[in-house]
Amino acid sequence: MVRSWLLNKKQPHQLSRWNDRLAQLPPKDAVYENIIRRRVDEREYIATYPEFVTMLGMVADPAWRARRAPRRWANLSQHRRTINTVYAEAERRLNVPSLREKRHSHTFSNDALFRWTDSLGRSLMLVMTPEDHNALRDDSQWN
């Protein structure tokens, strides 16, 4: 999840932290042209490790695992609250103002935390009207 955020560069609050950490590390090894021989950049794992541990605590917690999929078929408002609650908790744990920077984009549903929260793809099935496309907004009414 955290590595996905690093690679897709859609979490600006996290990226600034990670770039600062990467700048403190020794330079990256040479990149091989042959993709089979390409090495994983361990520096990425080092830079994102604190957030990895933080998110692991959340996704491994039985209470949060149960909350992510309370029922196979939930109504849209219940599902919105679940997604909002999971994001709010992750933001609190990571100490970032928002993990929902691209929530108005159709690619938000491809966010790693969103996919973990909505593993069955229910929110896409629950969108029935044009108004439902804004279902995942970060509005104060959900708090």
VMD Tcl script that draws the C-alpha trace (Angstrom):
set ca {
  {0.00 0.00 0.00}
  {2.65 2.51 1.05}
  {5.00 1.60 -1.80}
  {2.11 2.07 -4.22}
  {1.65 5.61 -2.88}
  {5.35 6.27 -3.42}
  {5.41 4.92 -6.97}
  {2.20 6.56 -8.21}
  {3.12 9.92 -6.59}
  {-0.47 10.76 -5.67}
  {0.15 11.52 -1.98}
  {1.95 14.89 -1.85}
  {2.11 15.04 1.96}
  {3.81 11.67 2.04}
  {6.03 12.36 -0.97}
  {7.70 15.33 0.65}
  {8.62 13.16 3.66}
  {9.89 10.36 1.48}
  {11.90 12.65 -0.77}
  {13.53 14.20 2.30}
  {14.45 10.74 3.57}
  {15.70 9.61 0.16}
  {17.94 12.67 -0.04}
  {19.64 11.57 3.21}
  {20.47 8.10 1.87}
  {23.50 7.11 -0.23}
  {23.00 7.31 -4.01}
  {21.08 4.62 -5.81}
  {22.97 1.73 -7.44}
  {23.29 1.67 -11.22}
  {20.11 0.73 -13.04}
  {20.35 -2.27 -15.34}
  {18.91 -1.85 -18.81}
  {17.68 -5.44 -18.82}
  {14.43 -5.54 -16.81}
  {15.16 -9.09 -15.66}
  {18.36 -7.92 -13.97}
  {16.91 -4.69 -12.61}
  {17.29 -4.45 -8.86}
  {14.68 -3.28 -6.46}
  {15.70 0.04 -4.99}
  {15.99 -0.77 -1.29}
  {16.11 2.95 -0.62}
  {12.37 3.10 -1.36}
  {11.71 0.56 1.39}
  {13.91 2.48 3.81}
  {12.26 5.83 3.04}
  {8.73 4.48 3.45}
  {9.41 2.16 6.39}
  {7.86 4.34 9.16}
  {4.60 4.67 7.20}
  {4.69 0.97 6.33}
  {4.84 0.05 10.02}
  {2.06 2.53 10.83}
  {-0.26 1.19 8.12}
  {0.60 -2.41 8.99}
  {-0.66 -1.73 12.50}
  {-3.96 -0.60 11.05}
  {-4.50 -3.29 8.40}
  {-3.46 -6.07 10.79}
  {-5.82 -4.87 13.53}
  {-8.86 -7.21 13.62}
  {-11.19 -4.32 14.46}
  {-10.16 -2.38 11.35}
  {-10.19 -5.51 9.18}
  {-13.78 -6.18 10.27}
  {-14.78 -2.58 9.68}
  {-13.52 -2.50 6.11}
  {-16.18 -4.96 4.93}
  {-19.03 -4.94 7.45}
  {-21.47 -6.55 5.03}
  {-21.26 -7.87 1.53}
  {-24.02 -5.51 0.39}
  {-24.21 -2.17 2.16}
  {-26.11 0.88 1.10}
  {-24.12 3.75 -0.38}
  {-24.28 6.01 2.68}
  {-23.05 3.22 5.00}
  {-20.28 2.44 2.59}
  {-19.30 6.12 2.34}
  {-19.03 6.31 6.11}
  {-16.87 3.18 6.20}
  {-14.47 4.54 3.58}
  {-14.37 7.95 5.27}
  {-13.70 6.39 8.68}
  {-10.84 4.25 7.35}
  {-9.25 7.22 5.60}
  {-9.67 9.44 8.66}
  {-7.97 6.84 10.85}
  {-5.10 6.37 8.38}
  {-4.65 10.14 8.14}
  {-4.59 10.41 11.93}
  {-2.08 7.58 12.29}
  {0.18 8.94 9.54}
  {-0.21 12.52 10.78}
  {-1.11 13.93 7.35}
  {-3.92 16.37 6.56}
  {-5.32 14.20 3.78}
  {-4.82 10.96 1.88}
  {-7.69 11.87 -0.43}
  {-5.93 14.36 -2.67}
  {-7.33 12.86 -5.88}
  {-10.80 11.97 -4.60}
  {-12.55 13.85 -7.42}
  {-10.64 11.84 -9.99}
  {-11.87 8.50 -11.30}
  {-8.44 7.13 -10.37}
  {-9.21 7.56 -6.65}
  {-10.83 4.12 -6.75}
  {-7.41 2.76 -7.70}
  {-5.79 4.15 -4.54}
  {-4.23 1.35 -2.47}
  {-6.09 2.23 0.74}
  {-9.36 2.59 -1.15}
  {-8.86 -0.87 -2.71}
  {-8.12 -2.33 0.73}
  {-11.24 -0.69 2.15}
  {-13.40 -1.64 -0.83}
  {-11.94 -5.02 -1.74}
  {-15.18 -6.19 -3.36}
  {-15.50 -3.08 -5.55}
  {-18.86 -2.33 -3.97}
  {-18.72 1.43 -4.37}
  {-18.58 1.13 -8.15}
  {-21.61 -1.18 -8.08}
  {-23.48 1.18 -5.77}
  {-23.16 4.20 -8.04}
  {-26.58 4.47 -9.65}
  {-27.00 8.17 -10.42}
  {-24.70 11.03 -11.47}
  {-24.96 12.42 -7.92}
  {-23.53 9.16 -6.56}
  {-20.22 9.82 -8.32}
  {-19.46 12.35 -5.58}
  {-20.19 9.73 -2.94}
  {-16.63 9.54 -1.72}
  {-16.11 13.23 -1.06}
  {-14.52 14.27 2.20}
  {-17.45 16.27 3.53}
  {-17.87 17.38 7.10}
  {-21.31 15.73 7.22}
  {-19.59 12.35 7.39}
  {-17.57 13.16 10.48}
}
mol new
graphics top color blue
foreach p $ca { graphics top sphere $p radius 0.5 }
foreach p [lrange $ca 0 end-1] q [lrange $ca 1 end] { graphics top cylinder $p $q radius 0.2 }
display resetview
